[in-house]
Each structure stands twice: as structure tokens, then as C-alpha cells.
Amino acid sequence: MNPTATESREQTIGALNAGKRFLLVTHEHPDGDALGSLLSMAMILRGLGKDVVAFIAAEDLPLSYEYDWLDISEVVSQVPEDADERVVVYLDCGNTERTPLADMAATPEQVLNIDHHHDNTRFGSIDYVVEDASSTAEIVWDLARGLGAPLTPAIAEALYLGLITDTGRFMYPNATARSHAMATELLAAGIDGNLIFRRVYENLPEGKLYLFARALTATERYLGGRLTLSVLSNVDFEQCDAPSSYTEGIVDFLRAVDGTRVAALIRETSDEQGESYRISMRSSDGDIDVSKIARAGGGGGHPAAAGFKSELSRGDLIELLCTQISEQS
């Protein structure tokens, strides 16, 4: 019999209290919620006297410009030798395949899985998955309360980062009254919310400006405007002198176009397997679950924001998106 949400919360708090040494990890290519959850949990546990190692893979460093102001001086990029003796805490990970420690899921005696993705595979020895939470940061905030941990400005800042990025600056349907209550408490802890907004969403590099211009110029609409999408090629990235991380925010802009039900950004990518595409999607009104579309393509995510990687051709990808959207509308 599966434990209730309350039981899972108490089990998680009990394990965090009882543990002495921890290894914290989040998903590959960490976004604001992943980073905010990882760093805040590390500070919370250290404040309780725990031995904590927070891990981000070397290939995910340095952080993109939106997050390069974060203090990651105590984050490691090599798995500690005593990893199998630590309680491993996965934060914001829908499954272990999206983490650098995929092979370790069954190794430690204790694995805590703390997440809010509705398609989480429940891989932990304790799974605390709160599907109606706006973000994993919101769950960490609640756990801090349960642990009796003080809410320092540094912890509040990391949590606020996770909250604003996963709610799309409170624009997505997952921004609830509880999310705003959390924001109120974090701001009361002494953080500068406006400064965090500027760091994440302003100070655009010139290359990102040019990449945005190309994406908007390449905008296409299908299904009578229900699908708004753009495609960026490897040449676009090269000529704009822009890394792939500069695509952040483009799909949200497409989402705002009148009549759009689903926005998608298709970007060409190259790796050791060859040429492929990464697809990021947003649902504009919440009626279409883009995570279902992502799963059809081998990926996952949230109902309002999801993505996948594909080796299909551009034409076949667009056909897949149109078919999946039509099935839901």
C-alpha cells in the first residue's frame, strides 16, 4: 500500500533528521528550480549540522548567464568516494536517467526522491512527490518548516529562484495561493526579489538578442494558429555566437501569441549520436497537456511545460506535434 502524502512527508523529514551524511543531486542541464532546490537543501542541511555534498556534473558547468551569480563554491563536480555511504537526495528529478548518477539509484541504502513532476517514476526508497506543488523549491520550503530550519536570506534567495522560474514569473497555472504565500515569506526573509528578477530575466547577452530575432523571424503557425513554433539550426547558433542555453525564454514568447494553444521551439543539436532536435513546449491555457506530447516523443515534463529529443526530420516532428495536439483538442 502506497503511503499518503502526509506519511511521505513525515518519512522524508525523519530521514533528513536521522541522516548524518548526504549527497544531493539534480537533473542534467539544471534550470532555476533544480539549482534553487539543490542549493537551498544543501544550506538547510548544513545548518542542521549535517555533512553535505552537493553535486553538479562538470559538463553542466559553468552555469549559464542567468544563474552565474549563484554561489556554487561548495558544489562539487566529482562524485565523492564515499557516495555509497551517503543518503542520496534526488531533487527535481522525474527519473534517474536524467541525472549524472543514474547508475547509483539502487546502490545507497537510502534514496530520497523529492520532486513535483507528475510523471515521476518513484525510484526512491522514500518518494515524496507532490504533484500539485508549483516547484520542487516549494516542497523544499515546506520541508524546511518541518525540520525547524531557519529561513536565512541565502536559503530564501535560492528558493525564490526556483519558485519564479518554474511558475514562469507567476504566469503559469501552477502558481497558486500557496506559491504566493511562499513568495511573501521569502521576501520577508530579506531578499531582493527585484534584483533576482533582473539577474535572471534581464542583462541579455548580445548573442541572445540576435538568436531571439532569428527565432521570431522563423515563426510558423499550424492548426489555424493553435500551434505556434520556431526552428533554430546549428548555423543560427554559430552565426549569433550563441550557446544552446540562450534559447531560454523564446518558447514563452511564442506562447503569448494570440490564438496559440501550444508553443514549441525546435532546435537542431549535434552530439556523438549525430544530428537531432530538441523540442521545448509550453501550453498556453492548460487545456492541452504538453507532457503527453513529450512522452509520445520519448521525453517528459509538466502539463504546461515539457520537452523531448528526437531524431525525426523537421517535417515529421511538426506532423507529430500537430497530430498530438489535434488528439487533445
N, C-alpha and C positions, 0 to 999 in steps of 0.2 A: 504493500500500500504506500503510495507516494505521500510524503509529508506535506502538510499545509504550508502556505506562505509564512504564516506565523512561526510554525515549527522550524522551517528552513532558516528563517531569520535568527531564531534563538540558537540553532545549531551553529550557524556561521559566527555569531557573536561569541559563543562558547569556544569554538575552535581558535578564533583570533585571540581570545583571552588566554587560552591554555598554551598556545604555541610559543616557543622561545625564539626560533629562527625561521625566517620566511624568505621565499624567493617570489618576487612579483613580476608578472609578465603581462603584456597586452598583445593585440594583434599586429601583424605586419603593416607597414605604412601607416603608423598611428596617426589618427586625427585628433581633434581637440578633446573629445570625450575620452579617448584612450589615454592620452597624455595626462589630462586632468585627473582621471581616476587613478592612474598609476602613481603619479607624484603625490597626490593627496593621501592615498592609502599608505604610502611609504612614510610620510611625515606623521600620520596618525599613529602608526605602529611604533615608530621610533620614539614618539612622545610618551608611549606606554612602556618604554624600556626594552623594546624588542630589538633583536639583531635582524636587520632587513637589508636585502639586496634587491634593488630594482633593476630590471634588465631591459635594454632595447638593443636589437641586433645592429651590428656595425653598418650593415647595408642601409639601415634607416637613419643613419647619421651622416652629416649634420642635419638637424631639423630644418624644415622649410622656413622661409622668412616669417610666416605668420606666427611661428612658435619659437623662433630662435632667441627670444627674450626669456624663455623659461630657464630656471636654474636646474640643469641636469648634471651638475658637477659630481653628484654622488650616484649617478646612474652608471652601470657597467655594461659593456658590450661583449663580455665573455662570460659564458656560463660558469658559475663558481664550482670548484672541485667538489664541494660538499653538497651539491644541489640535491642529491638523492636523500640527504638527511634533513632537508628543509621542508616546511609546509609550502607548497606551491600554490600561489593565488593567481588565478587567471581572471583578468579584468577586461570586460567589454569584448570577450571572445565568444563568438557564436559556436565555434568548433575549434578543435586543436589544430586542424590543418592550416589555419590562418595565423599560426604562431610560430616563432622560431624554435620553440621547444616541443614540436609535435611528437617527437619520439618519447617524451618524458611523461605523458599523461598517465600511464599506468605504473610508473616507477615509484614515485614517492608514496609513503604510507598515507599521506593526507593531501588531497587536492581540492581546493576551494574554487568553485566556479561561480563568479559574481558577474551578472550580466542582465541586460534588458531586451535582448533580441528574441523575438517570438519564435524563431526557428532554431534556437539554441539546442544543441544535441545532448545536453545533460550528461556531460562526460566526467563530472567531478565525483569525488566521494561524498561531497556535500554540494548540492546545486542550489544556489539562491538566485533564481531568475525571476525578476519582477517585470513582466511584460508591459504593464501599464505605466512603468516609470519612464519619464522623459529621456533619461540618460543613465548610464552607469554611474556618473557623478552623483546623481540624485540618490542612488542606492547607497553609495559610499557615505554621503552626507547623513543619511538615516542611520547607517551602521555606527558612525562616529558618535551619534547621540546615544545609541545603545551601549557603546563601550565607555561612555562617560568621558570621551576625549575632548579636550578644549579646542575650540574653533579659532585657531590663530589666523592672522591675516594671510600668511603664506598658504595655509591649507585652504582658506576661503577663496583665495585667488585662483588656485588650481581647480577647485570645484566649480567656480563661476565660469571658467573657461570651458569645462565640459558641458555645463548647462546651456550656455548661449550657443555653442556650436552645434549641439545635437538638436536643439529646438529651432535652429535657423533664426537666431536672434528673436525667439519667442513668436515666430511667424507660423511654425508648423502646428498641426493639430495635436501633437504630443505635449505642447505647452499647456499645462493645466494650472488650476488654482494652487496646487501643491508646488508646482515649479516656481510660481511667482512668490509663494511664501518662502521657499528656499532662497530665492534671489534676495528677498528682503533681509533675511537673516545673514546672508553672506555680505551684503553691503553694510549692514550694521556692524560687522566684524572689523570694518575699517579699510576695506579695499576700494580702489578707484575704478569703478565699473566703466566709466568713460574712457579711461586710459587703456583698459583691456580691449574694449571695442576698437579703438584706434589701432592698437598693435596688430590685431587680428584682421581687421577689415579695411584698413587704410594703409598708407605708406606703400603703395603699389610699386613694385619694380617696373621699370620702363618696358622690359620684355613682356611682362604680363599684360600691359596695356595693348601692345601690338598683337598679342595672342588673342585677347578678347575681341579686338577689331576683326581679326580673321574669322573667329568663330561666329560672330554676329553676321558678318557678310555671307558666310556659308550656310546660314539658317534655312532650313527646308520645313515644309509643313505637309502633313499627311492626314488622312481620315477626316477631311473637312476642317482641319485645324486642331483636331483633338490631340494629335502627336506633333510636337514641335521639337526638331532636332538639329544638331550641327555635327559636322565631321571635321576633325583635325588630323592632318597627315604628319608623318615624320619630317617632311620638308617644312611644314609650318613651324614646328618646334625649332628646327635648325635655323631658319631664316629670322625668327624672332629672338633667337638666343634665349630660349625659354625651356626650363626643365618641365617634366610632366606635372610637377606639383602646382605649376602656375595655372592649371585648369580649374582649380578650386574656385567656385562661385559662378562659373559660366552656366552650368545647368540650372542654377537657381534663377539666373536672369531669364533664361528661356522659359522657365516655369511661369513667369509673371506675364507672358504674352496672352492677351485676351483670347478666350476660347480654348486654351490649352488644358487638356486633362492629364497628359503625361509629357514631360520634357526629358530629352535624352541627349547626352554628349557621347559621341563615338570617337575615340582617339586611337590612332594607329600606334602600335608599340612593337618593339623588337626585343627578342631575348634568345637564349640558346635553342629554343624550340622553333624559332623562325618568326615570321610576321604574324601578327594577330591584332585584335582590337580589344580595348577595354571600354565598357559601356557603363555610364553612370546615369541613373534615372531618378526623377522626382515626380510624385503625384501631386497635382495642384489642388485638388478638392477632397482627397482622402477616399473617394469612391472607388478608385482603381488601386489595387494592391500591387505596387511595382515589385515587391519581394517575390510574388508568384511568377512574374515575368523573369526575374533574375534566376529563380530556381529552374525555370524551363531552359535557361541558358547555362546552367551549371554553377550559378552564384547564389547570392542571398542578400539579406539586409532587412530593412524595416518596411512596413507597408507604404510609408511615404517617401522612403529614400533607400535605394538598393542599387546593386551593380553586379556585373559578371564580366568574365573574359571569354573571348570566343575566337576561333579560327575560321569562322564563316566569312564569306565575302561580304562586302559592304551591302550589296543588294539583298543578299539572303538575310543579313542582320535586320535590315529595315523591314523586310517581309515578316520576319519573326516577331518584331515589335508590333507591327500592325495587326497581325493575327491574334497575338496575346491580348492586346488592348480591346480588339473587337469582341473577344470572348467574354470580357468583363463589362462591356458597355452596350 
